[in-house]
Amino acid sequence: MLTIRSFEIPTVMKHGLGAINALADELRALGLKRPMIVTDPGIVKAGLLERATRPLDIAKMDYVIFDQIVPNPPTTLVDEGAAFYAGEGCDGLVGLGGGSALDTAKAIGVIASNGGQILDYEWADPQPIKHRIPPLVCIPTTAGTGSEVTLWAVITDSERKIKFNVGGTALIGAWVALLDPELTLGLPPAVTAGTGMDALAHAIECYTCAYAQPISDSVALLAIEYVARYLRVAFAQGHNIEARYKMSQAAMLGGLAYGKESAGAAHAMSQSAGGVLPNVPHGPFTARLLGPVMEYNFKGEPEKFARIALAMGEDIRGLSLWQAAEKAVEAVLRLTDDVEIPHIQAFGFTEDQIPMLARIAFEDPQTIGNPRDLSLASYEKIYRRVFEMGT
């Protein structure tokens, strides 16, 4: 059977210190006259919304604000945002914040261009999205999800207690990604750690997954190198602008590594578990799962895991292929501890939930791309290892 792979980048990526000051110019270049800014109360409180609206006010540009975004955004919030967008007569979007705000902005755009409700666009074959979203500028304020360049939005269905994917097509991609590392200078260490490790997880899982291809491999490897070199520094020195800049780039590169595809077991586990306890932060939880998943997976792609070890700065001279591959696992486990990622027990999960957590992870579509074959028992084994590390 003939398999044809593709890699699409519909998003123009712009970056630089103070880049947010060019927001009005970017919106006008897209032909927008009344954009809706999608953000969350924390961004407002931190003064970052004002950083975005100031250039619009100076340019006397009209805009509206939807600042109700919460972590792991539910379907009801997306539909509410889409109704607000239509009612206010908006002609484009600005996503400002972390992954939840950017994903919600993309999801609102899907409804704005295609109609209906967001549940109508849960990923399926054939692709339910038929029209490109309105012009959208994504401005990340964390360095982790890479949502500013991914072709996905992750939404929570509270009734089914799951997260589901919308996208897998260039039709959902932001029109412009505006990366301003200065917006990340105030991130607390815990947020820096969780989001940074999420970027690493994207890069490692996409580099080793069954859908990997040369373009995604290249950006994934550089993302791994940047995280390995700069995450500890950004964690320890929150105002180190070089570290913040490189971590912003790492997040973007990790997002690009997805292409049109998905990740692997770590994201299957974190995404499905996030539907069970909606307040679980995606980045730190994924980070705590990444090492044990790699420990399980390295036998499937030893050459690639050895290359990850090199990207992580490990000395693999004189080692066998298998020893070098295991060095990648050790490096990630060490980094996870160095940036003080909490253990799974701290997120509220208990060992008696392992069968349920394993089942919903096994049912997640991202299981398919994992570099080592997975079964229900495999997921139970990985979860037991994750809990063991916290005791």
N, C-alpha and C positions, 0 to 999 in steps of 0.2 A: 504494500500500500504506500503510495507516494505521500510524503509529509513535507509540506512547504512551511518554513518558519518565517516570521516577519518581526520587525522591530520598528516601532513608530515613536517619534518624538514630536507631538503637536505643539509643545510648549516652548516659547521663547524664554530663555533663561538669562536674567540680568542680575549682576551682583556688584556690591561695592559698599564701602562705609558711607552711611548716609543715603543709601539708595532710595529709602522711603520718601525722601524729599522730592523725588521725581514722579511721585504717584499721579499727580494731576496731569502731567505731560503724557504719561503712559495711558491713562484713561481717555484722554482726548484723542490720542493716536488710534485708539480702538473705536472712536466715534461715539463714545458714551456721553450722555448728558445728565443722567440721573441714576447712578449706581447705588446698589444696596451693599452696605458694609456688614459682613457676617462675622461676629466675634462673641466673646464671652465676658461675663462680669469681671473676671480676674484681670483681663486685658484693660478694661476700663479703669479699674481701681489702680492698676500699675502705671497709668498714664500713657500707655502705648497707643490707645485709640486716638488720643490727642495728637500723637506723633503722625498718625495717618491723616487725620482730618485737617491739621494745620495747613498743609500745602493745598488742600482742596478749598479751604476758606480763602486763602490768599488768592487763588485762581478764580474765586467766586463761582465755584462749581457746586451745583445742587447735588445732594445725596441724602439717603436715609440710612438709619442704623437698626440692625437686628442683633441685639446683644444678649440673647437668651441661651446661648450654646452651653451645653453641659458635657462632661466626659461621657464617652460611649453614647453618642446622640441617638435617641429613640426615633422611630418612624413618625410619631406624632409631632415631634419638634420639627422634623424636616418638612412635613406637610404644612405645618403652621407657618414656617418660614416662606414656603412657596406661595401660600395664600397672601401673606404680607407683601411679598415681592410684586405679585400681580395687582393687589389692591392699591399699591403706592405708585403704580405705573413706571416701574424701574426698567432700565434697558441693559443692565449688566450687573456684575457682582465684584466685590472685593472680599476675599477671605483673609482674615487677619487673626492669627493665633497659632495654636498647636494643631495636631492632626484632626481633632474633633471639629474645630471651626472650619478647617480647609475641606474636610470630607463633607461637612454639612453644606458648605457653599457649592460644592460640585453637585451634590444630590439635589439641592434646590434648583440648580441650573438644569438638571435632567428633567424635572417636572415642568419648569418654565418653557422648555422647548418641545417637550413630548406630551404634556398633559398627564392627567390621572394622579395617582398617589405613588409614593416611593416604593411601596411593596410590589407595584406592577413591574418594577425594573430589577428585581433580584436576578443576579446573573443566571443565565440559562442559554441553552443552544436550541433554537436560534437566538441571537442577541436581541433583547427587547428594546434597546435604545436605538432609535432610528435617525435622530437629528442631533446635531452638535449643540452643546450648551451655549447660552449667551456668553458674550465676552466676559472672561473672569481673570482677575489678577489675584494670585495667591501670594501672601506675604507671611512666611513662617516666623514665629517668635520663639520657637524652640529649635533645636538641632537634633532631629530624630526621625520623625515619621517619613519625611521626604514626600509628604502628600502633595506638595506644590508641583511635583512632576509625575506622580503616579497616575495610572489610568484606572484607579479604583476609588471607591468610597465605601467605608465600612460602617454599617448602620445596625442598630440594635432593635430587634423585634421583642418587645417586652412580653408579649403574650406567649410566644414560643420559647422565650428565654434563650435566644440565640443571637449571634451577630451574623449578618449576611453581607455578601459583596454585591456592589453595584458597579458595573463598568467592564473592564477588559477590552475596551475599545477607545480609540483616539477621540471619539465623540464626547467623552467626559473630561478630557484633559483640559487643564487651565490654559488660557491663551498666553498669559505671561506669568512667570515666576520671578518675583522681585525679592532677592536675598540681601538683607541688610544685617550683617553680623552684630551691629551695635544694638539691635533689638534684643539680643540674647544675653547682654552683659549682666542683667540683673537676675538671671535665673538662679534659684537656690541650688546648692550642691546636689540634693537628692533628685531634682528635676533634670539637672545636667546629666547626672549618671544614668537615670532611667531612659531618657530620650536618646542619649548617645549610644547606649547599649542596644536600643531598638534599631538604630542605624546600622550597627554592626551585625545584628541578627538578619536584617534585610540583605546585606551584602553577602554574608556567609551562606544563608539559605538559598539565595538566588544563584550564587556561584556554583553550588554543589547540586542543585536540583536537576530533575530530568529535563527541564526546559532550557537549560543553559545554552548559550550560544556566544560567539566571540565578542560581540559588542557588549552584551551584558556582563560577560566575564571581565572585560577590561575595566569598566567603571566600578564593578564590585571589588576588584583587587585594590584599586586606589582608595576606595572608601575604607577598606579594612586597614590599609596602611595609615590613613589619617586618624582613624579612631584609636588604633594601637599607640600612635605617637602622641596624640593631643588630648584624648579624653581625660586622662589622669591630671593633666595640667589645667584644663578647663574646670575640672572638679575641685582642684586645690586652689586655683587662682581665678576666681570668677570674672575678674576684669582683665584677664590676659587676652588682648584683642587678637593676637595671632592664633591662639588656641581656639577662640570663638569663631574666627573666620574659617579655619580649617575644619572645625566640626560642622559648620553650616554647609560647607562643601561636601563633607562626608555624608551628611543627611541627604543632600540632593543627589549625590552619586548612588547612594544606597537605594533611593527611590527609583532612579533610572534603571537600576539593575533588574527591577521587576519586569520591564518591558510590558508586554500584554499578558504575562503569565502570573503565576502565584509563587508561594514560597514552599515551606515544608512543614515538618512535624512541630517545630517550636511555635510557629504561628498558628497551626491548626489547633494546638493545645491552648495557647493564650487567647485566641479569638473565641473559641467555643466556651472556655471557662469564663470569659468576660461577659457572656450572656447569662451565666448563672449568678454571678455577683457583679452587677453593673458598675459598682464603685471601684472595682479593681483597676488600678492604673496599668494601661497596656504595656508601656515601656519597661518598667521594673519587673513586671510579671514575666514578660517575654525573656528578659535578661536572665532571670533565675532559671528558666527552662532551657536556655540555649546551650549551656555547657553539657548537661546530661544528655540532651538530644544529640549533640556532636559526639559524645562518648559512645552513643549507640550507632551513629551513622558512619563513622570514619572508615569502617570496613568496606563500605560501598564505593567510595571514591578516594582511595588512599593517595593517589597522585595529587588530587586537588587539595586534600587536607594537608599534605606536605607543603604545598604552595601557600596555603593559608598560614602555616607556621612561619614561613619566610616573611610574609607580609606583616605578621605580628612581631617581627624582629627576633625570632628564635634562631639560634645557631644549630643548624641541622647537619653540619659537616660530619662525616664519618658515621652517620646513623643509617640504619636500614630504612626502606620505604615506610614500613609500619611504625617504626620508632619515630620517624619524622612526622607522620600523620598524627600520632598521639601527642606530639608537642603542640599541635594546634589546639587540641582539647585542653591541655594543661594551661596554655597561655590565656585562653578565654576564661577558664575557671579562676585563674589568678586575677585577671582584670575585673571580673565580677565582684570578687571579694575586695579588691583595692578601692573600688568606688562605692563600696558599702551597700550593695543591693540587698534588700531584705530577703530572708528565706521565705518559703512558701507559706509557712504557718502564720507569718505576720499579715498575710493578705486575707486571712479568715477561712482558709480551706482546711479540712481535716482528712485524715487518712481513710476514714470510712466512706469518703466521697470518691475514692479512687476508681471504683468500677464505673460510676456514672461519668466522671470526668474523662475516663479512657474511652467510653462509648461515644460521647459527643465529639471528642477529638477525632476518633476513627471515622465518624460520619462527615467531618469537615472536608470540603473539596481539596484543601491544600495537602491532604494526606497523599494524593496521587503523585505529586511531584517529588516526594522525599527520596533522597539518594539510596536509602536502604529499604527493602520491603517492610511493610508495617502490617501488623495484625492487632486485634483488640488486646491480646496478651502483651504485645510489644509496648503499647501505650501504658498498660498497667505497670510493666517493668520500669519504664522511664519515670512514671509518676512516683513509684516506690523509691527510686533512686533520688528524686528531687526531695522527697520528704526526709529521707535518710540523711541528706546533707544538712538539714536544719535541726538535727537532734544532737 
